[in-house]
Amino acid sequence: MSNSAPKTGTRSAGRGNRRAKSAGPEKYDFRRPTKLAREHVRTLQVAYETFARQYTTLLTSTLRAVSQVSLLSIEQVTYDEYIASLNNPTCMFMIEMEPLPGVTIFEFSLTTALAWVDHMLGGPGGKQPQRPLTDIEVPLVNSMLDRVFGELRFAFEHIVELSAPKIVGLEYNPQFAQNAAASDAMIVTSFEMKVGSQECVATICMPFASIFPKLRPDSDGVELTDAQRQARDAALRAMTAGLGSAPVEVSVRFNSVLMTPRDLVTLRPGDIVPLEHPVTSPLAVTSHGVTFAHAVAGSSGNRLACLVVPPPKED
């Protein structure tokens, strides 16, 4: 595997762009400045190079074919640009990697997936047709990916402790993969993958907002995408509206008084208990032990009532 640093930056849209190796300078879009710093890219590079080495070993030993996975680039692009860069059809496996929010896309060519199946069933893995995976082939590829995701989890240990990644969907047409808003920032990592005679460029597309906070040692928070922020705000409004009409138990209390156990057990009807509450001080209006207002006692018709007054001045 090459020891050269992977390419970074903002990629322009275009179906063949990520598969073309251009030696010229890349255009910089000042309307969408790159948020990935060099130290962030380096952190990801170490993780993905480890993953590529483990991926190579796994493919070679499992498929019994000469295999090689090499890191090509780490780029920040919008989701729309990423989708536009993919071939149609292709294999797009949607995975959830808790505790990271959002959906990560693990993508590689359909012919490579079919070559995997051919090798797993004892075939030579030669030229494959362009067709979707059958109901029998999908579990075979999924079982292989479960082991691949285990290596990805291991490679990310120094960044974030992931639970076992879970496949939640499979799509062949990139235009049908609506996993994020078109303008959402994504971190796309590209690999050159060779399995026997098959060769393709594979990608891992991860939401920028989910992984970026983990790359900053001074922050444990998770930045939200626009869609996640809107969902959170809607949930907050719904909860606030519900709380406004929820019944709450309210008490009006004197100051507490200390008594001994002997005094408590000897209380009888007619006994007078002196309260250490000044006659000039208002009573406390509380709910679940929290004082939120003050009031003076009174009556309303034939019922006791209280009149809310300003809080007493502290001495």
N, C-alpha and C positions, 0 to 999 in steps of 0.2 A: 504494500500500500504506500502511496506517495506520502512524504512527510511535509509537503508544501501546504501552506495555510489555505483554507477554503476561501472561495470568493464570497464577499459580503456586499450588501448594498440593497437598493430598491430595484426590483426587476420590472421591466416593462412588459405589458401584455403581449401575447403572441403564442400560438400553439407550438411552434418549434423553437421558441427562444431558449427554453431551459435545456434543450438537447443540443443546442449549437454552442460550440466552444469558441467564443470570440476573444481575441487577444487585444482588441482596442479598448479605449476608455469607456466607462459606462456613463450614461446621462444621469444627472442628479436632479430630482424633482424637488424644488424649494417649497412647493405647496404641501408636500408630505415628507418632512425631514426624517431621516432615519433615526430611530430611538435606540437602536442597538449600539452600545459602546464596544470598543475593542475587547475590554475585559469580559463583557457578556458573551461575545462571539467565541472568545478563547475558552470560556467555561463550557459552552455548548460543544465546541470542537473536541475537547477532551472526552466528553461523554459520548459523542457520536462516533469518534474514532474507536473508542473501546467497544461500542456496539457493533461497528463494522467488522472488527476482528472476530468477535464472538459469533456474529451472523455468518461470516465466512466458514468458520469451523463447523457450525451447526448445519449449514447447507451441505457441505462436503461429506460430513459423516452420516447424515440422514438420507440424502438423495444418492449417495455413492457416485457422485459426479464431481469433476473438478470445478470448483466454484470460487468466486472472488467478489467481495463487496468493498468498494472504496468510496470514501467521502469526497463529494465534488464541491458542494457549496452550501452556505447557510445564508439565507436571504430574508429580508423583511418585505412583504408585499401585501396588497389587499386581497381579500378572499376572491373578489371578482377577477383579479389578474391571475391568481393561481388557477382558478377554474378554466380560464381562457387558454392557459398554457398546456393543458392536458390533452392527450389524444382521446378520441372517441371511436370505439369503446376502450375502456381500461378497467382495472380492478381497483375500486375504492372501498376499503374496509373502514367503517366508522368505529372508533374505539373510545371508551371512557376510561380515564386513568385517574381515579380518585387518589388524593384530594384535589387534583387540578380540575377546575370547572370547565365546562364546554366539551366539545367533541374533537378528537384528534383524528386525522385522516392518514391511513397507511395505504399508499398507492403504488402499484407496479403494473406492468403490462399484462394483458390477458393471456398472451401467448406464453409468457413466463409461468403464470399460474398453471396453465395446462401442461407445461413441461414438468413442473413439480409433480403433478398427478401422475404423469407418464413414468417418471423416475420412481415414484413411490410404489407403483404397481409393477415394477420390474422392466419397464420399457427403456428404449434408448434416449428418450427425450428429444427426438428430432423435430422437424418442422411441424408446427401446430396450426390448426384452423382458427379463424377468428369467430368464436361463438361463446355464449355465456356458459358458465359452469353448470353442470347438471346437479340434481338434488343429491346424488351420490358423491360427486366431486367436491361440493362445498364443504362437507364435514372433514374431508381429507385435508383440504387447504387450511381450514380453521384449526385443525389439530396441529399442523405445522406452525401456524401463526401463534398459537398459544405458547409454543416453545420459543419462538422469535421474540414475543413480547416479554417473556421471562428474561431474556438477555437485555432488552431495552430497560426493563425495570432495574436490573443490576447496574447498567451503565449510568443510570441517573441517581444512584444512591447518594452521591456527594452533593447533589442539587436538591432533591426532594425524595422523601420516602414514599414510593408509590405502592398502592395496593395492586393486586393482579389485574392488568388491563383486561377489559371485557369488550368483546365484539358486539356492537348494537345494531349493525346494519351493513349491507353490501350494495353498492351501486355501480353500474357499468357506464352510464351516461353522466359525465360531470355536470351537465346542466340541470340534472335532477337532484343533485346533492345540495340541498338547501340547509346547510348546517350553521351558517353565519350570515350576517348582513354583508352586502356587496362591498361596503367600505371598511369592514372590520380588518384590522391589522393582523397578519398571520406571520409566523416564522416557518419558512419552508426549507427543509434540509433535503438535498438531492444526493443520491448515491448512484454509482455505476455498479450494476449487478450482472454478473456473468454466471450462468449455470449451464455447464456443458457447452453446447453450441448456441444457446440462447443468451442474448445480451439486451439489456434495457436500462433505462434510467428510472430508479424508484424514488419516491418522495415521501417524506413525513411532514404533514402540515398541521401545526399546532397553534391554537389561538395565542396571539401575543399577550393578551391580558392575563392569561392563566399562568404562563411560565415566567414572564418578565419579573414579577415580584420575587420569585424564588432565586433569581439571578443577582438580586441586590442583598448583600449581607445585613444591611441596616433596616430591612423591612420584611415583616412577616405577613403583611396584608396582601389581598388579592384584588387587582384592579378589574372592574367589570366592563363588559362590552355594552354597547348602547342597548341591545336587546335585553341583556340581563339587568341593566339599570332600570329600564322601563318596567320590567316585570317586578323588580323590587319595590319601585315607587307605587305600582298598582296594588301590590300586596299591603304596603303600608297604609294606603288610602282606605282599602277595604277593612283593615284591622281597626283603624281610627274610627271609621263610621260605625263599626260594631261596638266598640268600646263606649261610644257616646250614649248608647241606649242600654248598656248593661247595668243591672241593679248592683249597687254597692252598699254594704252595711256601714252606717255612720253612727258614731257614739259621741255624746257630750259628757265630758268627764271633769271631776274635781281632781286636784293634785292627789297623788297617792299618799297613804299614811302607813307608817311602820307599826306592826303589832307583833307581840310574841305569840308563840303557839298556845301558851297558857291562856292568854287573853281571848284567843279565837275560840277555844273549846269551852270557855265559860260564858260566852255571849248568850244573853237571854232577852226575850221580848221586854222592851222598856229601857234597856241599857242605852246610854248615850255614848256615841263614839265621836270624840272631837276630831274634826278635819283640819289639817294644816293648810287650809286654803284661805288666803286673805279675802275678806268680804268685798274689797275693792278690786279684786282681780277677776277677769272674765274666765269662763270655763274653756277647756280645750275641746275643739271639734276634731275628732280623729277618725281614721279608717284604717283598720288592720294595724293599729299601733302607730300610725303616722299622723302627726298633727298638721292640719292644713288650714285651720281657721280658728277664730276665737268667738265666743258668744256669751250673752248673759241670759239667765233663765227667766221665763215668763210663762204666759198661758195664751192659748188661742181657743176661745170658746170654752168647752169643758175638757180640753186636753192641754197637757204641758207643751211648751214650745220654747224656742230660744231665738234670740235676736243676734245676728252676726254683727260683731263690732270690730274696730281696728285692733291689731295686736297690742298687748301692753308694752310700754316702754321699758327697756332693760335698765336696771339700776347701774 
